[in-house]
Amino acid sequence: MSAYRISSLILLLLILGFFSNSTASHDPMGLKLQVYPNPSSSGIFSVEVSSELNLEDLKIVVFNLIGERVYEAHIHHDAQQFNHLIDLSGEATGMYLLEISHQKSKQLRRISIN
């Protein structure tokens, strides 16, 4: 699938509200995620992740609406809870897609800078 089609699909899903923009969620694999403030006026987001398993090899990626990666971090943390700051202060105002993945678990969250 081309990058254009992927970014168009992401944009459509964001518009339709497919991805959550709530501050907290929990998935069946035990990954709990909180992102705040959302929306952010500064472009800086705090991410709190906890799991029933150790959070080694956690991946955090942020995409803009055209599907480009604007932020990526690979976290190697041997604990069940982790806090991380995402600095998007150099990015334009608007909506972004935050993807957090750990082992077989993945969560997508809509975040915005205003």
C-alpha positions as CSV (number, residue, x, y, z in Angstrom):
1,M,0.0,0.0,0.0
2,S,1.4,3.4,-0.9
3,A,2.3,6.1,1.7
4,Y,-0.4,8.3,0.2
5,R,-3.1,5.6,0.7
6,I,-1.9,4.9,4.3
7,S,-2.0,8.6,5.2
8,S,-5.4,9.0,3.6
9,L,-6.7,6.1,5.6
10,I,-5.3,7.5,8.8
11,L,-6.8,10.9,8.1
12,L,-10.2,9.3,7.3
13,L,-10.1,7.2,10.5
14,L,-9.1,10.3,12.6
15,I,-12.0,12.3,11.1
16,L,-14.5,9.6,11.8
17,G,-13.2,9.4,15.4
18,F,-11.9,5.8,15.1
19,F,-9.0,6.5,17.4
20,S,-9.5,7.5,21.0
21,N,-8.5,10.9,22.3
22,S,-9.4,10.1,25.8
23,T,-6.7,10.5,28.4
24,A,-6.7,6.9,29.7
25,S,-7.4,3.5,28.4
26,H,-6.7,-0.2,29.0
27,D,-6.3,-3.0,26.5
28,P,-6.9,-6.8,26.9
29,M,-3.2,-7.5,26.9
30,G,-2.8,-5.5,30.1
31,L,-1.3,-2.3,28.7
32,K,-2.6,0.8,30.4
33,L,-2.0,4.2,28.8
34,Q,-2.5,7.8,29.9
35,V,-1.6,10.8,27.8
36,Y,-2.0,14.4,29.0
37,P,-2.6,17.2,28.5
38,N,-4.6,16.5,25.4
39,P,-5.0,18.8,23.6
40,S,-1.6,20.5,24.4
41,S,-1.0,24.2,23.8
42,S,2.8,23.7,24.2
43,G,3.2,20.5,22.1
44,I,4.6,18.6,25.1
45,F,2.7,15.5,26.2
46,S,3.3,13.3,29.2
47,V,2.7,9.6,28.6
48,E,2.2,7.1,31.4
49,V,2.3,3.5,30.5
50,S,1.8,0.6,32.9
51,S,1.4,-3.1,32.3
52,E,1.1,-6.4,34.1
53,L,4.4,-7.3,32.4
54,N,7.7,-5.5,32.4
55,L,7.8,-2.8,29.8
56,E,11.0,-3.6,28.1
57,D,11.1,-2.8,24.3
58,L,8.3,-0.3,24.4
59,K,8.0,1.7,21.1
60,I,6.4,5.2,20.9
61,V,5.7,6.7,17.5
62,V,3.8,9.9,16.5
63,F,2.5,10.4,13.0
64,N,1.2,13.6,11.4
65,L,-1.9,13.6,9.2
66,I,0.0,12.7,6.1
67,G,1.5,9.6,7.7
68,E,5.0,11.0,8.3
69,R,6.8,10.0,11.5
70,V,7.4,13.1,13.5
71,Y,8.6,11.4,16.7
72,E,9.9,8.0,17.6
73,A,11.4,6.5,20.8
74,H,12.4,3.0,21.7
75,I,12.3,2.5,25.4
76,H,14.2,-0.3,27.2
77,H,12.8,-0.1,30.7
78,D,12.7,-3.0,33.1
79,A,9.7,-2.1,35.2
80,Q,5.9,-2.3,35.0
81,Q,5.3,1.5,34.9
82,F,7.0,4.1,32.8
83,N,6.6,7.9,32.3
84,H,7.9,9.6,29.1
85,L,7.7,13.2,27.7
86,I,7.0,13.6,24.0
87,D,8.2,17.0,22.8
88,L,6.3,18.1,19.6
89,S,6.8,21.8,20.3
90,G,8.5,22.2,16.9
91,E,5.5,20.7,15.1
92,A,2.5,22.6,13.6
93,T,-0.8,22.9,15.4
94,G,-3.2,20.1,14.5
95,M,-4.0,16.4,15.0
96,Y,-1.5,13.6,15.3
97,L,-1.7,9.9,15.8
98,L,0.2,8.4,18.8
99,E,1.1,4.7,18.6
100,I,2.4,2.8,21.6
101,S,3.4,-0.8,21.1
102,H,4.7,-3.4,23.5
103,Q,5.1,-7.1,22.5
104,K,1.8,-8.0,20.9
105,S,-0.1,-5.1,22.3
106,K,-0.6,-1.8,20.4
107,Q,-2.7,1.3,21.2
108,L,-3.5,4.2,19.0
109,R,-4.4,7.6,20.4
110,R,-5.4,10.8,18.7
111,I,-3.5,13.8,20.2
112,S,-3.6,17.4,19.2
113,I,-1.7,20.6,19.5
114,N,-3.7,23.8,19.6
